[in-house]
Amino acid sequence: MHRTVVRVFLHVFFGVAILLGPGCSSGRGARDGQRSTTYSWVWIVTGPNDGATTGAARTEAFQGHFANMKRMARDRQLLVAGPFGEPRAQRNHRGMFLLNTADEQTARAIASSDPTGRAGIFLFDIEPFVTNDAIDRLNDMHEKAVVESGIEAPPPGFHCRSYILVSHEDAAHAHTMLAHEHVLFDGILGRGANRRYLACLDATSKDDVMPLLSEQGREAWTIMAWYATEEIVRLRR
């Protein structure tokens, strides 16, 4: 999986930047009979020093960013990551990490090890993400696909594709408003009054996703373009 996250961010962030609660069940479980798992969803957002960090300092920070992601994935701390395109939930959203811990302090310590965070290029907003989907399988699934491709030095973004993430404030019922056969993983994001349903859909654009949403109340959905490993398509198979 470390190849996945590094290639994805190299493909989008590096190219653009150098020149870019436990016990709750998810809305719809894909693994019947399996317990929900709580992870930490990290929103990577634009930091206060993004525009001011240029030249060699920016290059060094991003080289450290990718090396640190590689380490996090190798240590099984980082399960999946990817940059956002347009549309996005908020203008300052750059990408996301999904970390293999339910503890926010632990997640913040892991995220804070990132050199771009220490440089103030990025900041990290952390929320719990509860899901029944076996997202922890993506590491091995992606590595197997890369090996089977026979390509010794895959280019940035290899075996990755576009997806659409959607979220809705009705955490309890939003899953009933989707065409379920197009949901690749889903769960509950956030805590308390900020809990909302989130799903990754097998779609590549806003136009693709609109027919998958119930016509009534479509405007209540937040739609996010996202880029990540192709193995997400096979996660529920």
SVG drawing of the C-alpha trace seen along z (x, -y; Angstrom):
<svg xmlns="http://www.w3.org/2000/svg" viewBox="-38 -34 55 47">
<polyline fill="none" stroke="black" stroke-width="0.4" points="0.0,0.0 2.9,-2.4 3.3,-2.4 -0.4,-3.4 -0.4,-6.4 3.0,-7.6 2.2,-7.4 -1.2,-9.0 0.2,-12.0 3.2,-12.2 0.8,-12.3 -1.3,-15.1 0.1,-16.9 3.7,-16.9 3.1,-17.9 0.8,-20.7 2.4,-21.9 5.9,-22.2 4.7,-24.1 0.0,-21.5 -17.0,-7.1 -16.3,-3.5 -19.3,-1.2 -21.4,-2.9 -22.5,-0.9 -22.2,-2.2 -25.2,-3.0 -25.0,0.1 -22.6,2.9 -20.9,4.8 -19.6,7.5 -22.6,9.1 -21.9,10.4 -18.6,8.5 -18.0,5.8 -17.6,2.3 -14.1,0.8 -13.3,-2.7 -10.5,-4.4 -9.3,-8.0 -10.2,-10.0 -7.7,-12.8 -8.6,-15.8 -5.4,-17.3 -6.1,-21.0 -4.2,-24.0 -1.9,-25.4 -0.9,-29.0 2.5,-28.7 1.4,-27.0 1.9,-30.1 5.0,-31.3 6.9,-28.0 8.6,-27.9 11.7,-26.7 14.1,-24.3 12.2,-24.5 9.0,-23.3 10.8,-20.6 12.4,-19.3 9.1,-19.4 7.3,-17.3 10.1,-14.9 9.8,-14.3 6.0,-14.1 6.2,-11.2 9.0,-9.4 6.9,-9.7 3.8,-8.4 5.9,-5.4 6.9,-4.8 3.4,-5.1 2.1,-2.6 4.9,-0.2 4.1,-0.4 0.4,0.3 -0.5,-3.1 -1.8,-4.4 -4.5,-2.3 -5.5,-4.5 -4.9,-8.0 -5.7,-10.2 -6.0,-13.8 -9.2,-15.6 -10.2,-17.1 -13.3,-19.3 -15.8,-19.4 -14.7,-19.1 -16.3,-19.5 -14.3,-22.6 -12.1,-24.8 -9.1,-24.2 -9.3,-20.3 -6.3,-18.9 -6.5,-15.2 -7.1,-12.6 -5.4,-9.9 -7.2,-7.0 -5.2,-5.9 -5.4,-2.6 -6.3,-3.9 -9.5,-4.9 -7.6,-7.2 -7.5,-10.8 -4.4,-11.6 -2.6,-8.7 -3.8,-9.8 -2.7,-13.4 0.7,-12.2 1.0,-10.1 -0.2,-13.0 2.0,-15.5 5.1,-13.5 4.5,-14.8 7.1,-17.3 4.6,-19.4 2.5,-19.7 5.5,-20.8 6.3,-23.4 2.7,-24.7 2.0,-23.8 -0.7,-21.4 -2.9,-21.2 -4.8,-18.0 -8.4,-17.9 -9.3,-14.5 -12.6,-12.7 -13.6,-9.1 -14.8,-6.9 -16.8,-3.8 -17.2,-1.2 -18.0,2.5 -15.9,2.6 -12.5,4.4 -10.5,1.3 -7.5,2.8 -7.3,5.3 -6.4,2.6 -2.7,2.7 -2.3,6.3 -4.8,6.1 -2.9,3.3 0.5,4.8 -0.6,8.0 -2.0,6.2 1.2,4.3 3.3,7.4 1.0,9.2 1.2,6.4 4.9,7.3 5.8,3.6 9.0,3.2 8.9,-0.6 5.3,-1.7 4.7,-5.4 3.0,-7.8 -0.7,-7.1 -0.2,-3.5 -3.3,-1.3 -5.2,-4.2 -8.4,-5.9 -11.0,-8.6 -13.9,-8.0 -16.7,-10.1 -17.2,-10.4 -20.5,-11.6 -21.7,-12.6 -25.0,-13.4 -26.0,-14.8 -28.7,-12.2 -26.3,-9.6 -29.1,-7.1 -31.0,-7.1 -28.8,-8.5 -27.7,-5.0 -31.3,-4.3 -31.1,-7.2 -28.3,-5.6 -28.1,-3.0 -26.4,-0.4 -24.8,1.6 -22.6,-1.4 -21.4,-1.8 -17.8,-0.6 -17.4,-1.3 -19.4,-3.4 -19.6,-4.3 -20.3,-7.0 -17.9,-10.0 -17.6,-12.4 -19.1,-12.3 -22.1,-13.8 -24.1,-16.3 -21.5,-16.3 -22.1,-12.6 -22.8,-12.1 -23.0,-9.2 -20.1,-8.9 -19.8,-6.6 -17.3,-6.0 -19.2,-5.4 -18.2,-3.7 -18.4,-6.9 -15.8,-9.4 -17.7,-12.7 -20.5,-14.7 -22.6,-14.0 -22.1,-10.2 -23.2,-10.3 -26.4,-12.3 -28.5,-9.3 -27.3,-7.3 -28.8,-9.6 -32.5,-9.7 -34.1,-12.6 -35.7,-14.0 -33.2,-15.8 -30.2,-15.6 -29.1,-19.0 -28.4,-17.8 -25.5,-15.6 -21.9,-16.8 -20.0,-15.5 -16.2,-15.1 -14.0,-14.0 -11.2,-11.7 -8.3,-9.7 -7.1,-6.4 -6.2,-2.7 -8.2,-0.7 -8.6,2.0 -11.4,0.2 -13.6,1.4 -12.9,5.0 -13.2,4.4 -16.7,5.9 -16.3,8.8"/>
</svg>
